[in-house]
Amino acid sequence: MKTFAVAVLFAAAFAAAPAMAEPVAYKIDPGHTSVAFIVNHLGFSNTIGRFNTVAGELTFDQADVAKSKLSVTIDAAGVDTNHAKRDEHLRSPDFFNVKEFPKLTFKSVKIEKTGDNTGALTGDFTMLGVTKPLTLAVTFNKSGVSPATKLETVGFSARGVLKRTDFGMKYGAPYISDEIQLLIETEATK
Amino acid sequence: MNDLLADPFFQSGVAPLVLGAVLTGLARAGLGSRAAAGGVLLTFLAVYLWVIGVPALPPPAAMGKLFWAGVAVLILAAILDIGRPPAAVRGAALLTVMLAALYWIIGAAVSTPAEGLIALVAAVAVGLSVFPSTRVSENEPVVAAAPTFAWAAAVGGVALIGGSASIAQLGLALTAATGGFLLWNWPKPRYAWGASGRAAQGLVVLLGAVLALFSSAPAVALAPALLAPVFLRLAARLPLPNNALGRALRPATSFAFAVIPALASIGVALALTGGEASPY
């Protein structure tokens, strides 16, 4: 009987294995997603901002990350640097020009594994109507059922750098730094 | 030196005033006195490149379109000033190109009745720029240029308070460049405010339309400045002596009258926004 039970367990585990290796579709959890940026201000300090409205979809294959896919849409009007007047200015044609270009988008093109839980995610990033490749260094933090939501959840951190003038955002550069650091923290749920 | 060149107030004040005066002189020397106001347009383009950089071609955004529209009207106005076709042809050519530029720049942004009203007002203002009051002769350059100075000051001031730093800089640069043109023409008028001058005024309207439609600046604040030509007519009724002093005072008083509505625009913007500027 004991042998039979072990056999059944092995069979069940074996049967489940191919399913676990399949890419799994997730939705970005906006409540646990932060897309932040750091920009140098005239050499005096670094200003930190974020985008408050982010949506996206992730197809994640933990067994073969190269098969994973990500697409993210950011509402440019949701830019927030904790200063209303500056945020108005950031929405103007000087910077994000939200009237003409309300969305920033990222669509993955290539994902390479660089370590046990790290990877390089390259995608097409579109801002101000200009699309350029952007590579993010991604750390896979954890997957499992969230004790809070009871949903299957995966979590990642990503870091990257872009040059805003590459996208036509030239005002104030280089005094307001051309190079923008990106800090992304996200959870996605099934 | 680098700090000075990067100073927004230098970029949009002293520098365009000097550039406006120098380029007006160069335009006069190279193209003749009727095209001297091309120096104002050239200064606008130079400050644009200085502050914002070379825009993409074709430009994806309204601000980039504004630059290339500026290049187009500079060339057209110079041709009109040099060639001197009949006045009706000059006006029709300039109006057609400026309205086409307006449509190109703001057309895609007009989707609500309020935005349509802004577009309509801008189109009328372009018309007033190209076909100013017949009582104002282009051979009275200070009087003819006064609305350009006033409107540019209003656009620059309103943008500075509540909208976009680059538009503020460009508006104030156009104000200063017009000032540079005026330095040649007061108290004694020397150069005509020809098609190039009218194109410069039309360019101010395009800049104001971009401010009104693409930034958070209160568009209504620009409305009082539109009355500058009316104030110009009021100034013309002032009883000034018909002698050398009177001839020197007439452009000065006209100019001062035209600026009053621009100051009102800035006052309205201050009242509506609280006056706080972006800390960048």
Boltz contact constraints between the chains, C-beta under 6 A:
constraints:
  - contact:
      token1: [A, 85]
      token2: [B, 276]
      max_distance: 6.0
  - contact:
      token1: [A, 85]
      token2: [B, 278]
      max_distance: 6.0
  - contact:
      token1: [A, 86]
      token2: [B, 278]
      max_distance: 6.0
  - contact:
      token1: [A, 86]
      token2: [B, 279]
      max_distance: 6.0
  - contact:
      token1: [A, 88]
      token2: [B, 216]
      max_distance: 6.0
  - contact:
      token1: [A, 89]
      token2: [B, 278]
      max_distance: 6.0
  - contact:
      token1: [A, 92]
      token2: [B, 163]
      max_distance: 6.0
  - contact:
      token1: [A, 92]
      token2: [B, 164]
      max_distance: 6.0
  - contact:
      token1: [A, 92]
      token2: [B, 215]
      max_distance: 6.0
  - contact:
      token1: [A, 93]
      token2: [B, 63]
      max_distance: 6.0
  - contact:
      token1: [A, 93]
      token2: [B, 164]
      max_distance: 6.0
  - contact:
      token1: [A, 93]
      token2: [B, 214]
      max_distance: 6.0
  - contact:
      token1: [A, 94]
      token2: [B, 164]
      max_distance: 6.0
  - contact:
      token1: [A, 94]
      token2: [B, 165]
      max_distance: 6.0
  - contact:
      token1: [A, 94]
      token2: [B, 166]
      max_distance: 6.0
  - contact:
      token1: [A, 97]
      token2: [B, 61]
      max_distance: 6.0
  - contact:
      token1: [A, 99]
      token2: [B, 214]
      max_distance: 6.0
  - contact:
      token1: [A, 100]
      token2: [B, 61]
      max_distance: 6.0
  - contact:
      token1: [A, 129]
      token2: [B, 60]
      max_distance: 6.0
  - contact:
      token1: [A, 168]
      token2: [B, 56]
      max_distance: 6.0
  - contact:
      token1: [A, 170]
      token2: [B, 52]
      max_distance: 6.0
  - contact:
      token1: [A, 170]
      token2: [B, 53]
      max_distance: 6.0
  - contact:
      token1: [A, 171]
      token2: [B, 52]
      max_distance: 6.0
  - contact:
      token1: [A, 171]
      token2: [B, 166]
      max_distance: 6.0
  - contact:
      token1: [A, 175]
      token2: [B, 6]
      max_distance: 6.0
